[in-house]
Amino acid sequence: AGNEMLREYAHWADVPIINMADDKFHPCQGTADVMGWAEWYGEGPGRPNYENLEGKNFLLTWGSGALARSWCSVQEALLIGSRFGMDVALAYPEGYDLDPAVVSWTEQNCAENGRTFTITHDVREGYKGAHVVYSRNWMTAQAYQDGEFRKQGEIAKALQYPQWICDAEKMKLSEDAIFTHPMPVDRGHEVTDEVASGPRSCIY
């Protein structure tokens, strides 16, 4: 696994090792994400207020798409949101479970902060009351078989769920939520242009 390999590098190296993403985590992306949310709920660019994230509702929702994306960014988002005192909701179609250890850590973080962690397979449920909506595609746990990445199969499977797109209709269920994404965005699958380029989008 990538994380273990990086720790091996760090053990033997005499220079700092920075994890720019592995198969499970994406710490640089996570810190950039949470800074962006804190700026929106703070005083704008360069003036984040992390305390204002406490008690906010964070939705991580699976998005349809043709990119067969890895788990690292979305798992990092779960961990960072739950560590900053947010109520966390995870929404995805049946069969798109993430790493059980990461889900367990997220649940533990929320419990320690007196916050809630919920999982739903309903495409709209998680949007209700959300303050931050993160819609991104990710692959199934069966994406790799016999050491081979079955990309085309993953894409075909994901495109069977066009209703799992972040659009204005679903965003209206939220508490005037901001839309966030690690980029690049698969427009028309993960999110509509109306939302991705809208006034509550915190992406560049």
C-alpha positions in Angstrom: 0.0 0.0 0.0 1.2 3.5 -0.8 1.0 4.8 2.8 3.2 2.0 4.1 5.7 2.7 1.3 5.9 6.4 2.2 6.5 5.5 5.8 9.3 3.2 4.6 10.9 6.1 2.6 10.5 8.4 5.7 12.2 5.8 7.9 15.4 5.7 5.7 15.5 9.2 4.3 17.4 12.1 5.9 15.1 14.7 4.3 11.4 15.3 5.0 8.9 13.2 3.1 5.6 14.8 2.2 2.7 12.6 1.2 1.2 14.1 -2.0 -1.4 11.3 -2.1 -1.4 7.5 -1.7 -4.0 4.8 -2.2 -5.8 5.7 1.1 -5.0 9.2 2.2 -4.4 12.7 0.6 -3.3 15.0 3.5 -2.3 18.0 1.4 -5.7 17.9 -0.3 -7.5 17.6 3.0 -5.8 20.6 4.5 -6.5 22.6 1.4 -10.1 21.6 1.5 -10.7 22.5 5.1 -8.9 25.8 4.7 -11.3 26.6 1.8 -14.4 25.7 3.9 -13.1 27.8 6.8 -12.5 30.8 4.5 -16.1 30.6 3.2 -17.4 30.4 6.8 -14.8 32.8 8.0 -13.9 36.2 6.6 -12.9 35.2 3.1 -9.7 34.3 1.3 -6.7 34.2 3.6 -8.9 34.7 6.7 -10.2 31.2 7.6 -12.2 30.6 10.8 -11.9 26.9 11.7 -14.0 27.2 14.8 -17.0 28.2 12.6 -16.9 24.7 11.0 -17.9 23.2 14.4 -21.5 22.0 14.2 -21.7 22.5 10.4 -23.1 19.7 8.3 -20.7 18.1 5.9 -22.0 15.9 3.1 -19.7 13.6 1.1 -21.8 12.2 -1.7 -20.8 9.8 -4.5 -21.1 11.2 -8.0 -21.6 9.5 -11.3 -18.7 9.8 -13.7 -16.4 8.4 -16.3 -13.1 8.8 -14.4 -13.0 5.8 -12.1 -11.5 7.8 -9.3 -9.5 6.6 -6.3 -10.5 6.8 -2.6 -7.8 9.0 -1.2 -9.3 12.5 -1.6 -12.8 11.5 -0.4 -11.5 9.5 2.6 -9.3 12.4 3.6 -12.4 14.7 3.4 -14.3 12.4 5.8 -11.4 12.4 8.3 -10.7 16.2 8.1 -14.3 17.2 8.4 -14.9 14.9 11.4 -11.8 16.1 13.1 -12.9 19.7 12.8 -16.2 19.1 14.7 -18.5 18.8 11.7 -21.6 16.5 11.6 -20.8 14.1 8.7 -23.1 12.4 6.3 -21.8 9.9 3.7 -24.1 9.1 0.7 -23.5 6.5 -2.0 -25.2 3.8 -4.0 -25.1 0.2 -2.7 -21.7 -1.3 -3.6 -19.6 1.8 -3.3 -18.4 1.3 0.3 -15.1 3.0 1.3 -12.4 1.6 3.5 -14.0 0.2 6.7 -11.1 1.5 8.8 -11.5 5.1 7.5 -15.3 4.9 8.1 -14.6 3.7 11.6 -12.2 6.5 12.3 -14.6 9.1 11.0 -17.3 7.7 13.3 -14.9 7.8 16.2 -13.9 11.4 15.5 -17.5 12.5 15.3 -18.3 10.7 18.6 -15.4 12.3 20.4 -16.6 15.7 19.2 -20.2 15.0 20.2 -21.2 15.1 16.5 -23.2 12.7 14.3 -22.0 10.4 11.5 -24.6 9.0 9.2 -24.5 6.8 6.1 -27.3 6.8 3.5 -27.9 5.2 0.1 -30.6 7.8 -0.7 -29.5 10.2 -3.4 -31.2 13.2 -1.7 -31.3 12.5 2.0 -27.8 13.7 2.8 -28.4 17.1 1.3 -31.0 18.1 3.9 -29.5 20.7 6.1 -26.0 20.4 4.6 -23.6 23.4 4.8 -20.8 21.8 2.7 -21.5 19.4 -0.2 -18.6 17.4 -1.7 -19.8 15.4 -4.7 -17.2 13.2 -6.3 -17.0 9.8 -8.0 -15.0 7.0 -6.5 -14.5 3.4 -7.6 -15.8 0.2 -6.0 -13.7 -2.1 -3.8 -13.7 -4.5 -6.7 -11.9 -2.1 -9.1 -8.6 -4.1 -8.8 -8.7 -7.8 -9.5 -5.6 -10.0 -9.7 -3.5 -6.8 -9.6 -5.2 -5.3 -12.6 -7.3 -2.1 -12.6 -10.6 -2.8 -14.3 -11.1 0.8 -15.3 -13.6 0.4 -18.2 -15.8 -1.9 -16.0 -15.8 0.7 -13.3 -16.8 3.5 -15.7 -19.6 1.4 -17.2 -20.9 0.7 -13.7 -20.7 4.3 -12.6 -22.6 5.6 -15.6 -25.6 3.5 -14.6 -26.3 6.0 -11.9 -26.9 9.4 -13.7 -29.2 10.4 -10.9 -26.2 10.7 -8.5 -25.3 14.1 -9.8 -25.0 17.2 -7.6 -27.5 19.7 -9.1 -29.5 22.8 -8.1 -32.5 20.8 -7.2 -30.6 18.8 -4.6 -28.6 21.8 -3.4 -32.0 23.6 -2.6 -32.4 20.9 0.1 -29.3 22.2 1.9 -28.7 25.2 4.2 -27.4 27.3 1.3 -24.4 24.9 1.1 -21.1 25.6 -0.6 -20.0 23.1 -3.2 -16.5 21.7 -2.8 -14.4 19.4 -4.9 -10.6 18.5 -5.1 -10.6 19.0 -8.9 -10.6 18.3 -11.7 -14.4 18.1 -11.9 -16.2 15.7 -14.1 -18.9 18.2 -15.1 -22.2 16.7 -16.2 -21.6 13.6 -14.1 -20.4 14.6 -10.6 -22.0 18.0 -10.7 -23.8 20.3 -13.1 -22.2 23.5 -14.5 -24.9 25.5 -12.7 -23.6 24.3 -9.3 -19.9 24.0 -10.2 -19.8 27.6 -11.6 -22.4 29.0 -9.3 -22.1 31.6 -6.6 -21.8 29.0 -3.8 -19.0 27.0 -5.5 -15.7 27.2 -3.6 -13.6 25.6 -6.4 -11.3 27.5 -8.8 
